[in-house]
Amino acid sequence: MSVMSALLPASGQPPIAAAGSRRIHELPDELISQIAAGEVVERPASVVRELADNALDAGATQVTVRLTAGGVRAIVVEDDGSGIERADLPLALRRHATSKIASLGDLESVSTMGFRGEALAAIASVADVTLTTRVAGAEHAWRLHARSGELSPAARGCGTTVDVQELFFSTPARRKFLKTDATELAHAQEALRRHALARPDVGFALWHDGRLLAQWRAATAAQRWADVLGGDFIAASRPLAAARGPLSMSGRIGQPEAARARADLQYLFVNGRFVRDRLLAHAVRSAFDDQLHANRQPAYALFITLAPELVDVNVHPTKIEVRFRDGRALHQAVRQAVEEALAPSRAVTAPASLAGESAAPQPGPPVPEMPRWQPELALAESRPASIGQAQERPAPWLSEGPWRTPQGSGGLGAWAALRNDAGALGEPASAAAALATPEPAAWPLGRAVAQIGGVYVLAENAQGLIVVDMHAAHERIVYERLKRDAAGRGALPSQPLLIPHPFSATAAEVATAQAEHATLAELGLDIDVLSAATLVVRSRPAALPDADLAELARSVLAELAEAGASRVVQRARDDILATMACHGAVRANRRLTLEEMNALLREMEQTERSDTCNHGRPTWRQVTMKELDALFLRGR
């Protein structure tokens, strides 16, 4: 057998001719539509998303989705919107026919969910579609069958019903790639959940095989978020509301303890449209830099609104990708807004409902400004000759001034002195005066009562018992102070290199280094171009004397190229500060007085992000009276 005959297919016909000898010809309209449908319609969830978009653009106040066999056999989407005029029905199923844009100017400032005019035509090319619609004032509805083009009278109220039967029946190869009915149903339900999150003013209902699976009635935004995301997420998250010029943001940001192993509870919306955007996801994730443990993923629902002309939604047929005119400014604004939402301690922002059956906290006496833990003094204190000496030495912030423990006063007297006005802090108080002092309801973390195992501080507040990891808590306090001091210096100081450090670079890294030279200088990096494939580092951040310069430069350039901003240097600097804070924090087995414990609690209430240490571990936990009663079977 010759080599040529071995290459021939079984039919004996020669293979397709080489590309150079092929003739150009037009594709049939049906094949064109099926190719386009491959970009728009991936699975039943894609059909649900596109038809729900059309319903919302029509002004619907109620959208009902009915699925059969996970949407593979049938998808019916009903709405009570404005409907489609009889004369426009044939046009509705043609490619690139739409009522939402008419010019390039409209395309550059799209304010509707759909605008391409591809969805209905794409769906009709791979499924059996029937369109039933009625406009206000019409005597009856009209039904159009996409395959036959038959138009006939029908009965329905104002609005539109799109009936999609046997998805991918005309392209059986595509149908084989679909998953099980349960999987496809889960994707379709998630698509409707996203619409429900973005439009709380619209009611949504999802039926499957004649059974109601989910229903969200029109409600306020807060109520809709609770209905869709669940009470557990709402309880473990914080509200976010911010405005930066033409940009406004709202939503809920999960606290660090609500982080998950997977990024499956992350919702980003731009002008009401769910998107997947690496820039925005990076901005949110960077706000959690020193608050998440290991590889945990934050949970959030973030709604961003900005002028339509500042965002390009014409990037992908599914409209799930967008581009921003000023991505760097948006990245910075989102990161700052999330950081501000996460900054207050959970103890300060906890809702009053956490008190259970306890009375609402009443305003207590004025809280005097508490002494600050000095990191440099604490660092010296962290190196005692022995544990016993560390236990005997008073804390550095109590060794001077009116916070010094009065000689001969016990723990109760010290606590009473702590509760007095600032003008009388140095005067010891009697036990009777201490007992007469009202409970410190204004202090979220309450008053210290004991120390356990040289590691934990126990405190009592209005809700019950507080358990504090004193080393982790003090570590965060010192760390935040060091970060504030470093941030107060502005641009990061740089150190010129005696011998510049060259390294090989890709074309993308060279282009980024040229375009972002000013940004690199703010980070303490001076990177120049030596050749088309070589960069050279001439100065490095002074805070990173031992850094691998080539690896540091590549990491910074990669983050600048991806997100338009980089925190690689800041993270490396913060790692050093975190190490300093860890060594400067109070150690285990250090015996603290009640005054010292209460000073620590007050500092925690005033320190940002004090709910977790620098490594993302919790610093305190609340045990409510209800939980304590359950341990001892009280009330049973």
Buried (B, 14 or more C-beta within 10 A) or exposed (E): EEEEEEEEEEEEEEEEEEEEEEEEEEEEEEEBBBEBBBEBBBBBBBBBBBBBBBBBBBEBBBBBBBBBBBBBBBBBBBBBBBBBBBEEBBBBBBBEBBBBBEEEEBBEEBBBBBBBBBBBBBBBBBBBBBBBBBBEEEEEBBBBBBEEEEBEEBEBEBBBBBBBBBBBBBBEEBBEEBEEBEEBBBBBBBBBBBBBBBBBEBBBBBBBBEEEBBEBEBBEBEEBBBBBBEEEBBBBBBEBEBEBEEBBBBBBBBBBBBBEEEEEBBBBBBBBBBBEBEBBBBBBBBBBBBBBBEEBBBBBBBBBBBEBEBBBBBEEBBBBBBEBEEBBBBBBBBBBBBBBBBBBBBBBBBEEEBBEEBEEBEEBEEBBEBBBBBBEBBBEBBEBEEBEEBEEBBBBBBEEEBBBBBEEBBBBBBBBBBBBEEEEBEEBBEEEBBEEBEBBBBBBBBBBBEBEEBBBBBBBBBBBBBBBBBBBBBBBBBBBBBBEEBEEEEEBEBEEBEEBBBBEBEEEBBBBBEEBBEBBBBBBBBBBBBEEEEBBBBBBBEBBEEBEBBEBBBBBBBBBBEBBBBBBBBBBBBBBBBEBBBBBBBBEEBEBBBBBBBBBBBBBBBBBBBBBBBBBBBBBEBBBBBEEBEEEEEEE
